[in-house]
Each structure stands twice: as C-alpha cells, then as structure tokens.
Amino acid sequence: MQNENLQIVVSPGNREGQKILRLKGPLNMQNVFGFQAAVRAENSSVVILDFTGVPFIDSAGLGALVGAYVATQKVQRKLVVAGMGSQVKTLIEMTKVSQLIKAYDTVSEAEEAL
C-alpha cells in the first residue's frame, strides 16, 4: 500500500476563494514532489486538504505537509486539513504538528469554519 500513487483532485469549495485538494493514496517519500507541486500551483486564499482517502503518511509526507503550511503562510493564505484517518491523526498529534495546522473532521466543517 505504501508504494501506491497519490491522486490529487482539485475542486472549488462552497465559498469564493476556497479550493479543496482531495488526496487519495498514501503521502510518502515516493510522491511528495507531486503533492508539493499541487499545493504550490494552488493560489486560492483558502486551501482545504481532504485527507479522507489518505490511509498513511510517512516522515517525508509529514515534512511536505508542514512545508505546504509554511509556504501558504508566507503568502498570507490559509491551509487546513480535513478528514484525517487514525494513523495520520496520531502522527500529526504525536509530532505536535496539530498545534500548527488546523484540522477538521470533515470538509464541510472546514468550509463552514473558514
């Protein structure tokens, strides 16, 4: 499973200026560059990363997620995560990344909160 490709589908959010990047597959060393490119290409003021389809992230994926957060902050945009599974949530909390990146249970919750 960890060597599967990561698919990213971009769609508009419910509000103007919101984009949702729906990820499907693991976020790991083999595919972080595609993830980074997709986040960099997005110029919306609010980016919601839908992790519902992400069963696993490794340290490279975690680093890419933090890098994406920092990059969006530098240009005064918001990046949040929604729909994290148990493995992803545990890693985010254990590494204290949860103190940096706001997480929501669902994409709908994220859209409403932002």
VEXGU-202573 format. One record per residue (C-alpha): residue number from 1; residue in one letter; x, y, z. Coordinates in nm, 4 decimals, m for minus. Each point is the difference from the previous one (the first is absolute). Layout:
% residues N
{k = NUM&r = A&c1 = X&c2 = Y&c3 = Z}
...
% end
This chain:
% residues 114
{k = 1&r = M&c1 = 0.0000&c2 = 0.0000&c3 = 0.0000}
{k = 2&r = Q&c1 = 0.2798&c2 = 0.2446&c3 = 0.0778}
{k = 3&r = N&c1 = 0.1244&c2 = m0.0058&c3 = m0.3600}
{k = 4&r = E&c1 = m0.3358&c2 = 0.0929&c3 = m0.1507}
{k = 5&r = N&c1 = m0.0282&c2 = 0.3223&c3 = m0.1953}
{k = 6&r = L&c1 = m0.1532&c2 = 0.3077&c3 = 0.1533}
{k = 7&r = Q&c1 = m0.2897&c2 = 0.1440&c3 = m0.1949}
{k = 8&r = I&c1 = m0.0944&c2 = 0.3644&c3 = 0.0503}
{k = 9&r = V&c1 = m0.3260&c2 = 0.1443&c3 = m0.1278}
{k = 10&r = V&c1 = m0.0553&c2 = 0.3753&c3 = 0.0282}
{k = 11&r = S&c1 = m0.3520&c2 = 0.1354&c3 = 0.0344}
{k = 12&r = P&c1 = m0.1546&c2 = 0.3308&c3 = 0.1062}
{k = 13&r = G&c1 = m0.1255&c2 = 0.0423&c3 = 0.3544}
{k = 14&r = N&c1 = m0.3422&c2 = 0.1264&c3 = 0.0995}
{k = 15&r = R&c1 = 0.1265&c2 = 0.3544&c3 = 0.0367}
{k = 16&r = E&c1 = 0.1943&c2 = 0.2222&c3 = m0.2336}
{k = 17&r = G&c1 = 0.3731&c2 = m0.0254&c3 = 0.0550}
{k = 18&r = Q&c1 = m0.0153&c2 = m0.3553&c3 = 0.1342}
{k = 19&r = K&c1 = 0.1514&c2 = m0.2991&c3 = m0.1767}
{k = 20&r = I&c1 = m0.0085&c2 = m0.3605&c3 = 0.1101}
{k = 21&r = L&c1 = 0.2836&c2 = m0.2362&c3 = m0.0830}
{k = 22&r = R&c1 = m0.1340&c2 = m0.3532&c3 = 0.0418}
{k = 23&r = L&c1 = 0.2832&c2 = m0.2451&c3 = 0.0549}
{k = 24&r = K&c1 = m0.0320&c2 = m0.3711&c3 = m0.0607}
{k = 25&r = G&c1 = 0.2825&c2 = m0.2335&c3 = 0.0914}
{k = 26&r = P&c1 = 0.2939&c2 = 0.0184&c3 = 0.2383}
{k = 27&r = L&c1 = 0.2055&c2 = 0.3172&c3 = 0.0321}
{k = 28&r = N&c1 = 0.3559&c2 = m0.1266&c3 = 0.0132}
{k = 29&r = M&c1 = 0.3534&c2 = 0.0393&c3 = m0.1275}
{k = 30&r = Q&c1 = m0.0922&c2 = m0.1366&c3 = m0.3430}
{k = 31&r = N&c1 = m0.2601&c2 = 0.2667&c3 = m0.0727}
{k = 32&r = V&c1 = 0.0684&c2 = 0.3105&c3 = 0.2121}
{k = 33&r = F&c1 = 0.1251&c2 = 0.1971&c3 = m0.2999}
{k = 34&r = G&c1 = m0.3348&c2 = m0.0314&c3 = m0.1762}
{k = 35&r = F&c1 = m0.1749&c2 = 0.1089&c3 = 0.3189}
{k = 36&r = Q&c1 = 0.2298&c2 = 0.2998&c3 = 0.0395}
{k = 37&r = A&c1 = m0.0530&c2 = 0.1016&c3 = m0.3632}
{k = 38&r = A&c1 = m0.3785&c2 = m0.0211&c3 = 0.0358}
{k = 39&r = V&c1 = m0.0004&c2 = 0.2175&c3 = 0.3120}
{k = 40&r = R&c1 = 0.2397&c2 = 0.2531&c3 = m0.1562}
{k = 41&r = A&c1 = m0.2163&c2 = 0.0219&c3 = m0.3131}
{k = 42&r = E&c1 = m0.3041&c2 = 0.0916&c3 = 0.2065}
{k = 43&r = N&c1 = m0.0412&c2 = 0.3734&c3 = 0.0554}
{k = 44&r = S&c1 = m0.3342&c2 = 0.0135&c3 = 0.1797}
{k = 45&r = S&c1 = m0.0171&c2 = 0.1870&c3 = 0.3275}
{k = 46&r = V&c1 = m0.1195&c2 = m0.3155&c3 = 0.1802}
{k = 47&r = V&c1 = 0.1215&c2 = m0.3511&c3 = m0.0795}
{k = 48&r = I&c1 = m0.1701&c2 = m0.2972&c3 = 0.1610}
{k = 49&r = L&c1 = 0.1904&c2 = m0.3262&c3 = m0.0207}
{k = 50&r = D&c1 = m0.2477&c2 = m0.2870&c3 = 0.0098}
{k = 51&r = F&c1 = 0.1881&c2 = m0.2913&c3 = 0.1577}
{k = 52&r = T&c1 = m0.3028&c2 = m0.2316&c3 = 0.0054}
{k = 53&r = G&c1 = 0.1660&c2 = m0.2248&c3 = m0.2595}
{k = 54&r = V&c1 = 0.3478&c2 = 0.0078&c3 = 0.1584}
{k = 55&r = P&c1 = 0.0592&c2 = m0.3158&c3 = 0.2032}
{k = 56&r = F&c1 = 0.3646&c2 = 0.0688&c3 = 0.0808}
{k = 57&r = I&c1 = 0.2648&c2 = 0.2707&c3 = 0.0054}
{k = 58&r = D&c1 = 0.3678&c2 = m0.0468&c3 = 0.0775}
{k = 59&r = S&c1 = 0.2551&c2 = 0.2522&c3 = 0.1256}
{k = 60&r = A&c1 = 0.0573&c2 = 0.1366&c3 = m0.3512}
{k = 61&r = G&c1 = m0.3747&c2 = 0.0506&c3 = m0.0396}
{k = 62&r = L&c1 = m0.0149&c2 = 0.1704&c3 = 0.3381}
{k = 63&r = G&c1 = 0.2861&c2 = 0.2282&c3 = m0.1003}
{k = 64&r = A&c1 = m0.1753&c2 = 0.0827&c3 = m0.3272}
{k = 65&r = L&c1 = m0.3194&c2 = 0.0827&c3 = 0.1899}
{k = 66&r = V&c1 = 0.1871&c2 = 0.2349&c3 = 0.2355}
{k = 67&r = G&c1 = 0.1812&c2 = 0.1528&c3 = m0.2998}
{k = 68&r = A&c1 = m0.3332&c2 = 0.0602&c3 = m0.1727}
{k = 69&r = Y&c1 = m0.1332&c2 = 0.1693&c3 = 0.3125}
{k = 70&r = V&c1 = 0.3056&c2 = 0.2262&c3 = 0.0292}
{k = 71&r = A&c1 = m0.0117&c2 = 0.0902&c3 = m0.3707}
{k = 72&r = T&c1 = m0.3663&c2 = 0.1016&c3 = 0.0185}
{k = 73&r = Q&c1 = 0.0606&c2 = 0.2027&c3 = 0.3168}
{k = 74&r = K&c1 = 0.2794&c2 = 0.1944&c3 = m0.1685}
{k = 75&r = V&c1 = m0.2435&c2 = 0.1269&c3 = m0.2629}
{k = 76&r = Q&c1 = m0.2788&c2 = 0.0567&c3 = 0.2557}
{k = 77&r = R&c1 = m0.2226&c2 = m0.2855&c3 = m0.1072}
{k = 78&r = K&c1 = m0.1632&c2 = m0.2639&c3 = 0.2195}
{k = 79&r = L&c1 = 0.0577&c2 = m0.3730&c3 = m0.0183}
{k = 80&r = V&c1 = m0.2000&c2 = m0.2484&c3 = 0.2058}
{k = 81&r = V&c1 = m0.0455&c2 = m0.3751&c3 = 0.0001}
{k = 82&r = A&c1 = m0.3278&c2 = m0.1915&c3 = 0.0165}
{k = 83&r = G&c1 = m0.0929&c2 = m0.3647&c3 = 0.0339}
{k = 84&r = M&c1 = 0.3184&c2 = m0.1434&c3 = 0.1483}
{k = 85&r = G&c1 = m0.0007&c2 = m0.3715&c3 = 0.0711}
{k = 86&r = S&c1 = 0.1307&c2 = m0.1480&c3 = 0.3237}
{k = 87&r = Q&c1 = 0.3606&c2 = m0.0561&c3 = m0.1167}
{k = 88&r = V&c1 = 0.0314&c2 = 0.3496&c3 = m0.1409}
{k = 89&r = K&c1 = m0.1681&c2 = 0.1591&c3 = 0.3024}
{k = 90&r = T&c1 = 0.2255&c2 = m0.1904&c3 = 0.2402}
{k = 91&r = L&c1 = 0.3145&c2 = 0.1095&c3 = m0.1841}
{k = 92&r = I&c1 = m0.1156&c2 = 0.3630&c3 = m0.0188}
{k = 93&r = E&c1 = m0.0786&c2 = 0.0062&c3 = 0.3720}
{k = 94&r = M&c1 = 0.3098&c2 = m0.1924&c3 = 0.1102}
{k = 95&r = T&c1 = 0.2314&c2 = 0.2380&c3 = m0.1878}
{k = 96&r = K&c1 = m0.1903&c2 = 0.3099&c3 = 0.1214}
{k = 97&r = V&c1 = m0.0720&c2 = 0.1059&c3 = m0.3597}
{k = 98&r = S&c1 = m0.3628&c2 = 0.0216&c3 = 0.1145}
{k = 99&r = Q&c1 = 0.0993&c2 = 0.3190&c3 = 0.1840}
{k = 100&r = L&c1 = 0.0932&c2 = 0.1542&c3 = m0.3354}
{k = 101&r = I&c1 = m0.2528&c2 = m0.1287&c3 = m0.2484}
{k = 102&r = K&c1 = m0.3708&c2 = 0.0271&c3 = 0.0740}
{k = 103&r = A&c1 = m0.1865&c2 = m0.3260&c3 = m0.0580}
{k = 104&r = Y&c1 = m0.3702&c2 = m0.0654&c3 = m0.0458}
{k = 105&r = D&c1 = m0.1917&c2 = m0.3267&c3 = 0.0039}
{k = 106&r = T&c1 = m0.1632&c2 = 0.0659&c3 = m0.3371}
{k = 107&r = V&c1 = 0.0429&c2 = 0.2244&c3 = m0.3014}
{k = 108&r = S&c1 = m0.3440&c2 = 0.1518&c3 = 0.0696}
{k = 109&r = E&c1 = 0.1126&c2 = 0.1034&c3 = 0.3491}
{k = 110&r = A&c1 = 0.3140&c2 = 0.1574&c3 = m0.1426}
{k = 111&r = E&c1 = m0.1947&c2 = 0.1906&c3 = m0.2650}
{k = 112&r = E&c1 = m0.2438&c2 = 0.1363&c3 = 0.2563}
{k = 113&r = A&c1 = 0.2723&c2 = 0.0970&c3 = 0.2495}
{k = 114&r = L&c1 = 0.2016&c2 = 0.1898&c3 = m0.2583}
% end
